[in-house]
Amino acid sequence: MSAGITAINEEVQRASAFVQPLFSEINKVIIGQKYLVERLTVGLLANGHVLLEGVPGLAKTLSVNTLATCFNVKFSRLQFTPDMLPADVIGTQIYNPQSGDFSTRKGPVFANLVLADEINRAPAKVQSALLQAMQEREVTIGDETYGLEEPFLVLATQNPIDQEGTYPLPEAQVDRFMLKLKIGYPSRDEERQILDQMARTSNLPKASQVTDVKQIIEARKVINEIYIDDKVKDYIVDLVYATREPERYNIKVADFIQLGASPRATISLTLASKAYAFLQGRGYVTPQDVKSISQDVLRHRVAITFEAEAEEKTSESVVQTILDELPVP
């Protein structure tokens, strides 16, 4: 087995050669936000959609735009608004009075990277228009179903729910995001660098292409081969199962959990852990890889009770308790 892991390690080292140049190029535009950039790359490599939450002005949109530039993929941006219609997302059929036929006009969802900006400012019917694209990687317009090109990734930004004029995302849609990232403010030193670099009216820094779609697809194939020991697999299953039946593991948070994570969380946590190990240049997954990425995979999938809210507990604090108390292999 060690010979096999050595071979995978060498393959990972070769396939991940673009990672450091990619981060260096992104850092020309994005100051700090290492966590954000790293998790966006994890989502892209693990073929999972990413939801970004944070107050306006934290470079969420700029980060996604910069990532698309570095990979040179087809990029589209959707600004979600309360008066938006599903056809504005997926496209529609247009009637031609001369011929009496309908022609299909494809919407902005037909791209490799789709930035759904402020997704929670649109009503549920518009948000739901993305569901088929996110899960099946295809879109139905009229009687025709169209496949989406790989890689296809939805990177959605949202403002915190307590802000005015926002709609909570439906649970079915939230579950389709592999990762939910909570973006915080930069440090004081980083903010000073932002001032020096961005406080100008022209000649703002821009990123250049570092890699391409072919390398993404190749990296995904290598990620599929990354080794996960059976004990680590059991740990992943236990983590997810503990969000449903914590008392089984003698973790006293059952009163705070209304709904645990679905089996999709198990799949997402496994893939994200593999991609995280890939970014570290390793051909195997450690329990620490799983712990590092768990909050991002689970925080939006664990629904808490009114009792938890009354005690000022969040889904994150409940997940953290599980991570702290569940034995690590």
Beta strands, then each sheet from edge to edge (+ up, - down):
strand 1: 49-53
strand 2: 75-79
strand 3: 91-96
strand 4: 101-106
strand 5: 113-117
strand 6: 138-141
strand 7: 144-147
strand 8: 153-158
strand 9: 177-182
strand 10: 257-259
strand 11: 303-304
sheet 1: 2+ 5+ 8+ 1+ 9+
sheet 2: 3+ 4-
sheet 3: 6+ 7-
sheet 4: 10+ 11-
end
